[in-house]
Amino acid sequence: MSWRKPSQRIQGYRIQVVSDTDEPAREFNLPATATKTSITDLTPDLDYSVSINSYDGTEESIPIFGQLTIQSSNTSGTARRPQTSDAIKCSVSAIADLVFLVDGSWSVGRENFKHIRSFISALAGAFDIGEDKTRVAVVQYSTDTRTEKCYLLLKCYFLKGKLCYTLSLGDAMDYLLKNIFTEVAGARKGFPKIAMIITDGKSQDPVEEYAKRLRNIGVEIFALGIKGADEDELKEMASTPHSTHVYNVPNFDVIKAVQQKLITQVCSSVEDQLNSLVSGDDVVEPASNLQVLEISSKSMRVTWDPSLGEITGYKLTLMPMMAGMKRQVVYVGPTQTSVNVRDLSPETEYEISLFALKGLTPSDAVLAMEKTQPVKVLLECSLGVDVQADVVLLVDGSYSIGLQNFAKVRAFLEVLVNSFNVGLDKIRLSLVQYSRDPHTEFALNTYNDIDSVVKAVRTFPYRGGSTNTGKAMNYVREKIFISTRGARTSVPRIMVLITDGKSSDSFKDAATNLRNIDVEIFAVGVKDAVRSELEAIANAPAATHVYTVEDFDAFQRISKELTQDLEFSEVTSRSFRATWTTDSTNVMSYLVRFRKAEDITGDYISLAVPADTTSAILPHLTPFTTYEVNVFAQYDKGDSFPLSGEETTLEERGTVQGLSVSEETTDSFRVSWLAAPGPVVRYRLSYIPVMGGGERLETQTNGPDTTIVLQELFPITTYRVSVSAEYTSGLGDKMQVDGTTKEVRVSPHDLRVFNETVSSMKVSWRAASGNVLQYRVAFKPADGTGERKEIAVKGDTTMALLKNLQPATEYELFVSARYTSGLGDPLLGTGTTLE
């Protein structure tokens, strides 16, 4: 075997050769000038693990590993080139800043520290290490007194295991925060950060706060406890979930028992971090010159200069500074630099944050603060557009109003009805006055022109009486919204309630019954009206359906053109497309709002869509979830009625990761994996011998378990195992892994002794089954007076001559078959030499 000499000055090399059998390990040193060596006296067809590391005094490099096998067909003993194919490797895209924090106190011991070095080598070796790849640092801490303090920084990306010390685990984590995960030390912005803490005892200082500070800067912490480690302390340090970030083993020599699972999880975590991070060379450039214009009581226009970088869109967030108010989140495309945000609360200060987006990665926020105006009376809101709707004005005419105030109500109604484009195929209006009993002033099919409606409003009488609001709403449902009174089935239905006081009868069921026939209810309170009562009557949200008499903004929405034919397509687990049509020519833009249908009190997410576009992709959705979608056409003075619909995202069918095989026996092995995303019902497995055909077998887990033992397998057979996650909607993509059972190690049969002499005897046996490499024949005097001796013969030989025996002595005989995996049980017998 050969290697290249390192660039640093070294004293020499240490080489270790270990087999998987009971052969003793070999270890030897070579001078610094050596670049090759020969390894002899190896057993044919056995796999040997070879490690080599350089040293200089007390400093040692991390070892590199290879595999060596002598082929039995090659008597010259030529070796294959060492391979590392069995080592776990992360994907080539897995790039991170990886820091090992290692317990180097005297309690570990030099012999045990070899196991730690081996683990560090395996984990670091899973990544491609380099200046533009994964950078690695090693920091060693100890409570023992040391005068030397040295640290291998991340910028020293060529991994060399120098002995570096801090005084305690808490101090060590603080040192990582201030001196290792820094740009000066080589840490990079926008790259995954991993800390692997290895300890064999309980820290003498509190660690939770130090670990929290590391996690707060984005460091994902894994903790490996050995022997005397405190599990509660490991959990205080590690990231969550603890099931994948905390590992504890009873001794140093069993670190390998968790090594594969831990390294696989670290690789997976780096991939997960990369999915949500952008590389340091690809920072998202923010927008600039954020301005807030055209501020009214319920809207404001936000403009900005575009980002100079390559982006996919913008996210605008308006956060009210008053508790209980709704925030607004609006997404716009990459070419849009202005959006009119509506449905704000009057006289409310908002913190405005604008982010440029590249995928899911945001830029730094550009901030502004602005306050909406107080409510103002708007006397003109007609747009002259063609709208179809049936609108019923339900007016309180009880005694509490009084003649003087009733005249004001009539004046308000005149302003209101003038804002509608009244016509047989446009807006139809009805006026109902109520007190103790309701009375129809005119029905939906009474007038077809605005002049007739205005004349009726100016002259309808004040009737007086009590305030039976519930009875009046039942009347509207039963006597007004019917076809014989002009109600249509294919247009929006609106009822505007105007009242000055508390209802004299029950009203909740009446309001519910109206909403159940798709009537949208607005409530305007005057004077002594009870707001909680108005909110119980009106549609949600109350912010846009309940008003005081001075607030005429509510009625602007009624006179805006409606969008039509909302449809959904391109449905995936994380998005779908909404498409609509409209005949209008003066739409300024569209607003698409959506939220989870079950979250009726939650905030809407909004998309601002240009006027020349009538579809939008709703992004970043949750799998297998129903969403409520509203589309508004936006005009210069207000918005249309929303066109509403619901769509459900698909179930996310993911793939398992970290598939591995362990606990191999002659007829079984365990298959394990990391859980697939989403609500997995169970996992389905199929397995078949790789060579020689054979039946494909299938099994499944008990629920979403992520491990199972495959049994009743053939010995020394490699199986190809496929694992798929099963969801209610079907199977995810499968992942495959190969697992090999061990060979059966059996005993030879029918031991026979013959040709005895005074100093020798021959023994023979029937061959053991399987691929026997050799037979070991051991013998010793039965009386225990002599030493045990052993000879070996080739695996295709079933006879041996035992020589140099004592005369007239009975010998105990042991014949064992040697396989690649070790020795089988011995065949026992006795034989006696002649006198």
C-alpha positions, -999 to 999 in steps of 0.1 A, spaced: 0 0 0 12 35 -7 3 71 2 13 107 -4 34 125 22 16 154 39 29 190 35 34 195 72 64 184 91 58 150 108 78 126 130 63 94 115 33 72 107 13 47 127 -4 19 107 -30 -5 122 -44 -36 105 -76 -52 119 -98 -81 106 -134 -88 114 -124 -122 129 -106 -131 161 -72 -124 146 -52 -100 168 -48 -64 155 -14 -54 141 1 -20 148 35 -7 137 53 26 131 71 39 100 95 68 96 85 102 81 103 94 49 81 63 41 54 65 15 47 28 10 48 -5 29 40 -42 25 17 -61 48 23 -99 48 10 -131 65 -26 -122 58 -53 -149 56 -67 -153 20 -103 -140 13 -105 -121 46 -113 -84 46 -89 -63 66 -94 -27 77 -62 -6 74 -58 28 90 -28 52 87 -22 85 105 8 108 109 21 120 142 45 146 155 53 142 192 19 142 210 0 156 180 -17 131 157 -37 135 125 -71 120 119 -66 85 104 -76 76 69 -91 42 63 -90 16 36 -99 -21 30 -75 -48 20 -82 -84 8 -58 -111 -4 -74 -131 -32 -70 -169 -26 -66 -175 -64 -35 -152 -64 -7 -170 -47 17 -141 -51 -4 -122 -25 -12 -91 -46 -36 -68 -27 -65 -48 -41 -63 -11 -39 -78 0 -6 -114 10 -10 -136 31 12 -169 22 -4 -184 9 29 -180 43 45 -211 65 48 -209 95 25 -232 126 25 -244 138 -9 -219 159 -28 -241 190 -23 -238 187 15 -216 216 24 -213 228 60 -192 243 87 -186 213 110 -171 217 145 -161 189 169 -161 198 206 -142 169 222 -138 159 259 -100 155 264 -99 152 301 -78 125 318 -110 104 324 -111 96 287 -76 80 285 -53 77 255 -66 42 246 -102 53 246 -93 85 227 -85 63 197 -122 54 195 -131 91 195 -106 99 168 -120 70 147 -155 84 150 -144 120 141 -126 106 111 -157 87 100 -180 117 104 -156 142 88 -149 117 61 -186 116 52 -181 151 37 -159 165 10 -135 187 29 -121 218 13 -120 256 13 -151 258 -9 -166 226 5 -171 215 41 -148 232 66 -140 214 98 -127 225 132 -117 205 162 -117 220 197 -107 199 227 -117 209 262 -107 196 296 -111 205 333 -75 195 338 -50 224 342 -33 231 308 -9 259 299 -12 253 261 -43 267 243 -45 261 206 -75 258 183 -80 244 148 -101 270 131 -126 265 103 -104 284 79 -78 256 83 -101 234 63 -75 207 59 -84 186 89 -56 180 114 -64 169 149 -43 192 171 -48 189 208 -67 221 217 -80 229 252 -105 251 271 -113 247 308 -149 234 309 -177 224 286 -196 256 292 -165 277 285 -159 256 254 -193 263 239 -188 300 247 -155 298 229 -172 282 199 -196 311 198 -170 339 201 -140 324 183 -150 295 161 -183 303 145 -170 337 133 -160 350 99 -125 356 112 -121 319 121 -135 309 87 -172 304 94 -194 313 64 -226 332 63 -255 313 48 -240 278 53 -253 251 76 -236 251 110 -231 218 129 -216 213 163 -208 177 174 -202 176 212 -185 144 225 -183 140 263 -178 113 289 -190 130 320 -211 158 336 -199 194 331 -188 214 362 -207 244 349 -242 251 336 -244 243 299 -280 251 289 -275 288 285 -243 285 264 -260 259 242 -290 281 237 -267 310 225 -252 286 199 -286 275 187 -297 311 185 -271 318 158 -282 288 138 -259 261 150 -275 226 150 -260 207 180 -256 169 182 -245 154 215 -227 120 219 -224 109 255 -201 81 265 -200 61 297 -206 86 325 -223 113 305 -254 128 320 -284 123 296 -304 153 310 -273 175 303 -270 161 268 -306 171 261 -300 206 275 -273 210 249 -286 193 219 -310 206 193 -345 191 190 -359 166 184 -337 148 210 -345 115 194 -322 124 165 -297 147 182 -289 129 215 -268 97 215 -256 78 246 -234 47 247 -222 27 277 -185 26 267 -160 39 242 -156 7 222 -194 7 213 -194 41 197 -196 22 164 -230 9 174 -245 44 169 -220 57 144 -239 49 112 -272 63 125 -256 94 138 -236 102 107 -266 96 85 -286 120 107 -259 147 105 -259 143 66 -297 146 66 -296 177 88 -271 195 66 -294 188 36 -324 202 55 -305 233 65 -293 238 29 -330 236 17 -337 268 38 -304 286 34 -287 304 5 -250 303 0 -228 331 12 -221 342 -24 -258 345 -33 -272 369 -7 -306 383 -17 -303 420 -24 -331 440 -7 -353 466 -24 -348 503 -16 -365 537 -13 -396 523 4 -424 549 4 -460 549 16 -485 570 -4 -522 576 -8 -530 569 29 -567 566 38 -586 552 68 -585 517 54 -558 515 28 -524 528 17 -502 524 -13 -467 511 -8 -440 516 -35 -403 508 -37 -374 507 -60 -366 472 -73 -339 449 -59 -307 450 -80 -303 412 -76 -319 382 -92 -352 376 -72 -385 357 -76 -408 382 -59 -414 404 -28 -432 398 5 -448 428 22 -459 426 58 -480 452 77 -480 446 114 -504 468 135 -489 483 166 -522 478 185 -530 445 201 -559 425 186 -556 440 151 -550 418 121 -517 418 103 -515 419 65 -491 398 44 -489 404 6 -468 386 -20 -461 402 -54 -441 392 -84 -405 402 -92 -415 430 -117 -441 447 -94 -429 476 -73 -462 490 -60 -492 475 -42 -523 490 -27 -530 474 7 -567 475 17 -588 463 46 -566 481 72 -579 494 105 -586 532 107 -563 554 127 -538 526 134 -500 526 132 -484 499 111 -449 486 109 -442 480 72 -416 454 63 -406 446 27 -385 416 18 -371 407 -16 -374 369 -21 -353 343 -40 -373 312 -36 -380 310 1 -349 330 11 -356 366 21 -334 396 20 -329 419 49 -361 438 56 -367 474 44 -388 491 71 -412 520 74 -438 531 99 -471 547 89 -506 554 104 -539 551 86 -563 581 86 -594 585 108 -627 575 91 -640 601 67 -674 605 51 -674 597 14 -704 609 -5 -696 596 -40 -686 560 -47 -703 552 -80 -680 539 -107 -705 535 -135 -697 498 -139 -722 470 -147 -728 450 -115 -755 424 -107 -767 420 -71 -799 420 -50 -796 445 -22 -821 448 6 -820 478 29 -835 469 63 -841 501 82 -850 505 119 -881 528 121 -888 524 158 -897 552 182 -861 555 195 -851 569 161 -873 600 163 -886 621 134 -855 643 133 -830 615 132 -852 595 107 -848 624 82 -810 619 85 -814 582 79 -834 590 47 -807 614 36 -780 587 41 -801 562 22 -804 586 -7 -766 589 -9 -763 552 -6 -788 542 -33 -773 568 -57 -740 549 -56 -756 519 -72 -761 513 -109 -798 503 -106 -814 483 -134 -834 451 -142 -801 432 -151 -779 452 -128 -785 462 -91 -820 455 -78 -829 473 -46 -855 467 -19 -863 488 12 -879 473 43 -887 494 74 -893 476 106 -903 483 142 -928 460 159 -936 446 125 -917 447 92 -932 466 62 -921 465 26 -915 500 12 -906 485 -22 -896 451 -34 -867 440 -56 -888 441 -87 -907 473 -79 -883 498 -95 -858 494 -124 -843 529 -125 -825 550 -100 -848 580 -102 -878 559 -90 -857 544 -62 -845 579 -50 -881 592 -51 -893 563 -29 -865 568 -4 -872 605 -1 -909 599 7 -912 566 26 -929 574 60 -916 570 96 -938 543 112 -926 540 149 -929 511 173 -906 486 191 -873 471 177 -880 435 166 -849 430 145 -851 392 145 -887 392 132 -877 417 105 -848 395 93 -871 365 91 -894 386 70 -866 396 46 -857 359 42 -893 347 37 -909 376 19 -882 395 0 -855 371 -11 -880 351 -31 -885 349 -69 -920 364 -68 -906 396 -53 -878 399 -78 -849 379 -61 -825 362 -85 -807 329 -79 -775 336 -98 -764 369 -83 -749 380 -49 -774 388 -21 -767 417 2 -786 430 32 -777 462 50 -792 466 84 -794 501 99 -805 504 135 -800 526 165 -806 503 194 -809 469 210 -833 444 195 -865 436 214 -866 400 203 -841 371 196 -821 376 164 -792 352 162 -811 323 145 -827 348 121 -793 361 111 -779 326 107 -808 316 85 -802 345 62 -765 337 59 -774 301 52 -791 312 20 -759 331 10 -770 366 21 -740 388 31 -751 410 60 -737 444 68 -748 462 100 -747 499 106 -751 511 141 -765 545 150 -765 562 183 -772 536 210 -767 505 189 -751 475 207 -719 466 188 -718 430 201 -753 425 188 -744 440 154 -714 416 152 -736 386 160 -759 396 131 -733 406 104 -710 384 85 -674 379 96 -650 396 97 -666 423 118 -639 448 107 -654 450 72 -691 443 80 -700 463 111 -699 501 110 -711 533 126 -734 556 107 -706 580 99 -686 553 82 -697 551 45 -666 533 34 -684 500 39 -707 506 10 -680 512 -16 -675 474 -20 -711 470 -31 -708 490 -62 -677 474 -76 -677 449 -105 -676 412 -96 -651 387 -108 -665 355 -123 -658 318 -127 -631 310 -101 -614 278 -109 -584 258 -95 -558 237 -113 -522 225 -111 -528 212 -76 -498 198 -57 -490 192 -21 -476 227 -17 -494 249 -41 -522 253 -66 -533 278 -93 -564 300 -90 -579 313 -123 -608 337 -129 -624 358 -157 -638 393 -159 -653 416 -186 -641 448 -170 -616 472 -187 -608 495 -158 -595 471 -131 -563 485 -115 -552 451 -101 -565 420 -84 -561 409 -48 -560 371 -40 -564 363 -4 -562 328 11 -560 310 45 -567 276 59 -604 270 57 -605 257 93 -587 287 106 -617 311 104 -601 337 127 -566 335 112 -548 360 91 -551 360 53 -521 358 30 -525 381 1 -512 381 -35 -512 413 -55 -518 404 -92 -515 429 -121 -546 439 -140 -536 420 -172 -532 387 -153 -562 366 -143 -544 337 -125 -520 332 -97 -501 303 -81 -508 301 -43 -474 291 -28 -460 277 4 -491 257 13 -495 229 38 -500 194 23 -535 178 25 -552 210 37 -583 228 25 -578 266 18 -604 293 15 -596 316 -15 -611 351 -22 -604 371 -53 -612 409 -55 -610 432 -84 -594 464 -73 -606 498 -87 -595 533 -80 -621 538 -53 -625 503 -39 -628 466 -44 -654 443 -59 -673 416 -41 -650 387 -36 -653 356 -57 -648 328 -32 -639 291 -35 -621 263 -17 -594 239 -28 -575 211 -10 -538 205 -15 -526 170 -23 -511 147 3 -473 149 3 -458 115 -6 -422 116 3 -392 93 3 -374 76 32 -338 86 39 -308 71 56 -317 35 46 -294 10 63 -290 -26 73 -277 -39 107 -278 -69 131 -271 -94 103 -274 -131 112 -274 -162 91 -312 -159 84 -322 -123 92 -311 -87 93 -327 -54 105 -336 -26 80 -338 10 94 -344 44 79 -353 80 87 -390 88 85 -405 101 53 -423 135 55 -460 139 61 -486 116 77 -473 82 68 -497 53 74 -471 26 73 -440 15 53 -441 -12 27 -410 -33 20 -401 -58 -7 -369 -79 -9 -354 -104 -34 -320 -121 -37 -297 -101 -59 -282 -132 -75 -298 -164 -87 -334 -152 -89 -358 -162 -62 -392 -151 -51 -399 -114 -43 -412 -112 -8 -432 -83 8 -439 -71 43 -450 -39 61 -443 -21 93 -467 -18 122 -479 17 116 -452 44 110 -424 24 126 -390 31 109 -373 -3 115 -382 -39 109 -363 -73 110 -366 -94 79 -365 -131 89 -364 -165 73 -337 -155 48 -311 -177 32 -276 -177 46 -247 -158 29 -272 -142 5 -274 -106 -6 -309 -92 -8 -320 -60 -25 -345 -43 -1 -370 -16 -13 -388 7 12 -417 29 3 -438 52 25 -475 45 23 -500 74 25 -538 74 23 -534 86 -13 -509 60 -23 -472 51 -21 -442 74 -22 -411 67 -43 -390 37 -31 -355 37 -18 -332 6 -20 -304 -9 0 -286 -42 -2 -282 -64 29 -262 -97 32 -269 -125 57 -240 -142 74 -230 -177 64 -238 -206 85 -208 -218 105 -212 -255 111 -191 -284 125 -175 -312 104 -189 -347 111 -178 -383 118 -144 -379 132 -122 -410 127 -88 -418 140 -65 -444 123 -29 -453 115 -18 -447 151 19 -451 159 39 -444 191 43 -407 180 16 -400 155 -20 -406 143 -41 -397 114 -75 -381 117 -103 -376 91 -138 -362 91 -167 -355 68 -166 -319 54 -186 -291 69 -211 -274 46 -205 -240 31 -174 -222 19 -148 -235 43 -115 -216 41 -95 -240 62 -98 -265 91 -81 -260 124 -72 -293 142 -62 -289 179 -50 -316 202 -38 -320 238 -32 -348 262 -64 -358 279 -48 -359 314 -39 -322 311 -2 -327 314 8 -313 280 2 -281 261 -25 -277 235 -12 -276 199 -29 -267 167 -24 -272 130 -43 -259 99 -52 -276 66 -68 -263 35 -106 -261 33 -108 -288 6 -89 -313 28 -106 -336 53 -76 -354 68 -46 -344 89 -15 -362 103 -7 -354 140 30 -358 147 54 -355 176 30 -371 200 38 -389 233 36 -427 232 7 -445 250 -11 -412 255 -48 -404 250 -54 -371 232 -84 -349 231 -91 -338 195 -109 -307 182 -116 -301 145 -132 -267 136 -141 -253 102 -129 -217 95 -152 -194 74 -147 -158 64 -169 -148 93 -149 -170 119 -147 -205 133 -176 -229 136 -182 -251 166 -155 -279 170 -160 -315 163 -148 -334 194 -131 -368 197 -102 -387 212 -73 -408 199 -45 -428 216 -9 -434 205 7 -469 207 32 -480 234 
